[in-house]
Amino acid sequence: MTSETVEYFNGAFLKENRLLYRQYQENIVNQCNNKNSLVVLPTGLGKTIIAILLIIKALEKYPKARIVILAPTRPLVAQHFKSCLRFLAVNDEDVVFFTGKISPERRIKLFLNSQIIISTPQVIKNDVERGRYNLEHVSLLIFDEAHRTKGNYAYNYLAPEYLNTCQDPLILGLTASPGKDYEHIQQLCDNLYIEKVVFKTYSNEDVMKYTHDINMFLEYVDLPIKFLELSAVWYNLFENYLKFFIERKLIPPNKPYYSKLEFLAISRDITISLKYENGNAFELSEEDYIEALYYKSPRVIDIVRENDLNIQSIFSYCSSCISILHGKDLLETQNISLFKSFLDRLNWKAEQEVRSAKRIMNSDHCKFIVEKINREIPEFLQHPKIDKVISIVDEEFGEYKNDKIIIFTQYREMAEKLKHVLNEKFKGKLTIEKFIGQSTKSDDYGFSQNKQIDIIDQFREGLINILVATSVAEEGLDIPNVDAIIFYEPVPSEIRLIQRRGRTGRHSSGRCYIMLTRSTVDIPYHKVALRKESTMNRILLDPEQLELWTDLERKPIDFSQLLTENSKIFSLTDYKERREKEKAVLANKTIEEIINEIDNFERSDLYKKYKKYGVTFYSDLVKLDRTKLKKSVSKLKGNKTDIQDTKKRKSYLNKNLKTLVNLAKFHNVKGRIKYAEFQELAKEEEITEQKFYTHFYQACRLGFIKKEEDQVIFLMECD
């Protein structure tokens, strides 16, 4: 990177000398100014700045219009909100961000009174569906982390809704990695109505002078002999169960490598086949059905029936093999502590009479391993990756004077382990914190999004030196001045590889270390990610092979009805009146009108184009059966029977919730019981893991019990 005189972007709607000038960013914005665009930039090249610059163009074109920025998480929403306030020369009150915690009535006022609205997509989707406001006067709609535009994600609802509502729509999709192959990238372009793809890499001429090198280091380790012995015994147990599939010709013999995917595929194929042939789940053509199968020839279901195989046994042995292969990965690539936790969970399932788990735990192989682990001194069974991480941190801190590092790991338990060992090693020198998501199945409930934002702020300010993070730190977050990234394990995804690697090299040369255990799944995982990234780049470098939208019609946005519309909605101040209006919007068409719309859409070119990429429509599911369709639509329209049923459902309390309340009632001392003891009692009732947390917190919300520190307090009975 060459040193030059500092330049800034300046102009209308932009605070003076706040935004550093980069030529490639200006080039990109000029290309996106009049076309729906997908901008693909490696992490660290300023996708947020591209959004800011295009917002300025949109404000210049339509000063009265609104701009909506969508981001998948609250921390990302908060980040965009701060960026807008920092760079844009607009009134602060004209920039707002939405969360589900803000009441619908307040969101209506904020949306109609503001110019720039930043939100998670589900909140906007819910409001638009209910007619609280529309996207008619939105001159720019930004989809951050656009690669999420697939399946039932809210982006897939909002893009066509915007195109159908606004007369002069402009979409900007932002991502570092749109997909691993042509099909994924093409589907993303279809779903966001993309007319132009803009792709930049670190090697582009207009980018190079603004970027820094990222040095990649592959750090190989070898498993100690004790690990190899345990792994050999464990894999021998897998080979015993593998014979079940080979003897029944469900899996070919003599393969060099067997993965969990193959056993998941066998279970999935049988499930799909049974649903397809019984006709009780979905309707598929024979061609689509065959295409959905993993083993297309011969089909698994044909082998099962020809040999009169027991389907339940197949499912059970699939589960056993998947568990063993998962345990093998934990043992070989993570640490013995994670493997022990895995065995504990497996043992609990065996106690609950789960056949696949009992089969493993009752085996001589597993008994030998458990005994061996319990006899060993824990230090002798620490994975060599841990010492390698400590060595790298020591080198970064000592030689490079770097006190800001991110360590990525797949598992929360591993994040806690690394935090512990690093704190022991660098106590008084470095501050280490883990950075995890919100929900979990263990006793660690995860971090709320507010806590995540607080940790990022502390990391940015230097109060925290090392983040040990799970995948929650991969996407979008602005974490500056990170000079080193450590992958505790490789990831078999080009998206995650690009996002993790892009955390470094933003303001100076960075280093990226990837831990690889020889002769384990680490090696193929790393190769797969590199291959997917190479394929993605090859497609994006030649975007002409993609079929982009070319027939979108635009005309100037009409603002003449804006004030009338606003005053009309603002008059709906009464909560009940607002709700009745929303119901009217959701059910403002007759059943016949809806059926006719489905009929017409099914004959359109757009329908055929979407079907080509496997999109399932409502008409496919009901096959335009008028009886079925009328029944389904009547539910949407909220007739009296449905309202009564809803009331009944609302008054129903899950039996697991009732059990938890009764446990708190009958086992408390002076109205209290220790939380750990309460969990043990719940386990005896088979209420564990996610089931426990779901019903426990629902009972707290409903006021039956309460959690105070390490105590559970009984408040009242439930009928």
Secondary structure, DSSP 8 states (H G I E B T S, - for coil): -------EEEETTEEEEEEE--HHHHHHHHHHSSS-EEEE--TTS-HHHHHHHHHHHHHHH-TT-EEEEE-SSHHHHHHHHHHHHHHB-S-GGGEEEE-TTS-HHHHHHHHHH-SEEEE-HHHHHHHHHTTS--STTEEEEEEETGGG-STT-THHHHHHHHHHH-SS--EEEEES---SSHHHHHHHHHHTT-SEEEE--TTSHHHHTT---EEEEEEEE---HHHHHHHHHHHHHHHHHHHHHHHTTSS-SS-S---HHHHHHHHHHHHHHHHHHHTSS----HHHHHHH-SSTTTTHHHHHHHTT--HHHHHHHHHHHHHHHHHHHHHHHT-HHHHHHHHHHHHHHHHTT-HHHHHHHTSHHHHHHHHHHHHS-GGGG--HHHHHHHHHHHHHHHTS----EEEE-S-HHHHHHHHHHHHHHSTTT--EEEE--S--SSS-----HHHHHHHHHHHHHTS--EEEE-GGGTSS-------EEEESS--S-HHHHHHHHTTSSSSS-EEEEEEEETTSTHHHHHHHHHHHHHHHHHHHTSGGGS-------------TTHHHHHHHHHT--SHHHHHHHHHHHHT-S-HHHHHHHHHHHHTSHHHHHHHHTT---HHHHHTT-HHHHHHHHHHHTT-HHHHHHHHHHHH---HHHHHHHHHHHHS-BTTEEEHHHHHHHHHHTT--HHHHHHHHHHHHHTTSEEEETTEEEE-----
